[in-house]
Amino acid sequence: MPLKLTTYYRGSEIPELPGCNTFHSKELFQTYEATPGYTPLLVVASINGKVVAKLLAASQNNRRYFPPSMVKQCVVYGTGEYLDETIDKEAIFGEMLEHMTTEMLRHSFLIEFRNLENAMFGYKSFRQNNYFPMNWLRVRNSLHSIRTVEEHFSLSRIRQIKKGLKNGATVEEAHTIEEIRGFSKMLHHVYASHIRKYFPNIEFFRHMDNLLIQKNQGRIFTIKHKNKIIGGSSCIYSGGNAYLWFSGGMRKSYAAQNPGVLAVWAALKDAHERGYQHLEFMDVGLPFKRHGYREFVLRFGGKQSSTRRWFRFRWEWLNKLFTRIYV
């Protein structure tokens, strides 16, 4: 049975596709497409006219890492979605990976695969396509076997939540474009002080509302004090799990309200109430050094585990150099 790969560069050309993985969905493609600074690409694999797998990648402008000639980085979350349990997933992933890599390296300096469910999946295909691995860490909270989300919180976290609410902070879900704009401006200000963190254009959150939130594939929470947004978080939902994509708070200006703590608590509490199995924090920093955000989220009772990320530079000599260092 011959495998056919179809590549989509425009959301208007993508038909309705099966699947429940938000990170490889038409909706997320369209969210990327409508956001300045993103260039998405969707590879769809089919056999005899039946869609069996999907792989979504998106390049993003990132002026914090490199000089202007090298600003585009391609990011892929996971290793795709597979819709038929009888297929050879590893083989199909290898075909999609080779095609996607060729396409994205035309305008991306670096390709990165992150948030892998199975750190060993696709190892042979990654190496054949000159990717190199780096050990990484993940943190996620189990929500399926607890009565309340606060059960595993540290005592200091519980005190901070109570203190923030007592001092006038409120937790709300964002519904209007004004709230989403206020959330984005606040978070952009918070992320501006972090060299490594990438923050998208405000249009990302506006279109996230139109394309993902309206279909229960995402949610934005705001922390307010006297009607001013001082913190918030943004979640993506996929395959029975929640993923905390962005979060932050104006902790220096509003220390008494603990907006950053309340932002994470809001995401965890809502995910638990809606029956999600886990909440995973999307980026908890490099594994070989202490990381403030990772230490921060671990106090919410999550568990840390080892995983890996795969990288591929446009320039082959860089791939060989990093392979010698990390492999």
Disulfide bonds with the S-S distance in Angstrom:
none
